[in-house]
Amino acid sequence: MHSFFAMGGYAAYVWVSYAVFIVVLAIDAWAARAQRLRQLAQVRGRARRSAARSGSTP
Protein backbone atom coordinates (compact mmCIF):
# COMPACT_ATOMS: atom_id res chain seq x y z
CA MET A 1 0.00 0.00 0.00
CA HIS A 2 2.89 2.33 0.77
CA SER A 3 4.25 1.88 -2.76
CA PHE A 4 0.85 2.90 -4.17
CA PHE A 5 0.86 6.19 -2.25
CA ALA A 6 4.56 6.77 -3.01
CA MET A 7 3.79 6.52 -6.76
CA GLY A 8 7.28 5.35 -7.61
CA GLY A 9 8.91 8.52 -6.31
CA TYR A 10 6.52 10.87 -8.11
CA ALA A 11 4.00 11.16 -5.27
CA ALA A 12 4.44 14.91 -4.80
CA TYR A 13 3.65 15.62 -8.45
CA VAL A 14 0.83 13.08 -8.71
CA TRP A 15 -1.04 14.00 -5.53
CA VAL A 16 -0.67 17.75 -6.13
CA SER A 17 -2.01 17.20 -9.66
CA TYR A 18 -5.02 15.34 -8.26
CA ALA A 19 -5.63 18.11 -5.72
CA VAL A 20 -5.43 20.85 -8.36
CA PHE A 21 -7.82 18.89 -10.58
CA ILE A 22 -10.37 18.54 -7.77
CA VAL A 23 -10.12 22.24 -6.90
CA VAL A 24 -10.59 23.30 -10.53
CA LEU A 25 -13.52 20.91 -10.89
CA ALA A 26 -15.16 22.35 -7.77
CA ILE A 27 -14.63 25.94 -8.93
CA ASP A 28 -16.09 25.09 -12.33
CA ALA A 29 -19.19 23.56 -10.76
CA TRP A 30 -19.60 26.54 -8.42
CA ALA A 31 -19.21 29.04 -11.29
CA ALA A 32 -21.81 27.26 -13.41
CA ARG A 33 -24.28 27.26 -10.53
CA ALA A 34 -23.63 30.92 -9.76
CA GLN A 35 -24.12 31.89 -13.41
CA ARG A 36 -27.39 29.92 -13.55
CA LEU A 37 -28.70 31.65 -10.43
CA ARG A 38 -27.74 35.09 -11.82
CA GLN A 39 -29.52 34.38 -15.09
CA LEU A 40 -32.64 33.14 -13.31
CA ALA A 41 -32.70 36.30 -11.22
CA GLN A 42 -32.41 38.41 -14.40
CA VAL A 43 -35.28 36.54 -16.04
CA ARG A 44 -37.46 36.95 -12.95
CA GLY A 45 -36.65 40.67 -12.85
CA ARG A 46 -37.53 41.09 -16.51
CA ALA A 47 -40.81 39.22 -15.98
CA ARG A 48 -41.70 41.46 -13.02
CA ARG A 49 -40.88 44.63 -14.94
CA SER A 50 -42.87 43.43 -17.94
CA ALA A 51 -45.84 42.55 -15.74
CA ALA A 52 -45.65 45.93 -13.98
CA ARG A 53 -45.65 47.78 -17.31
CA SER A 54 -48.66 45.86 -18.58
CA GLY A 55 -50.53 46.31 -15.31
CA SER A 56 -50.99 42.62 -14.55
CA THR A 57 -49.60 40.52 -11.71
CA PRO A 58 -47.16 37.66 -12.40
Secondary structure, 3 states (H helix, E strand, C coil): CHHHHHHHHCHHHHHHHHHHHHHHHHHHHHHHHHHHHHHHHHHHHHHHHHHHHHCCCC
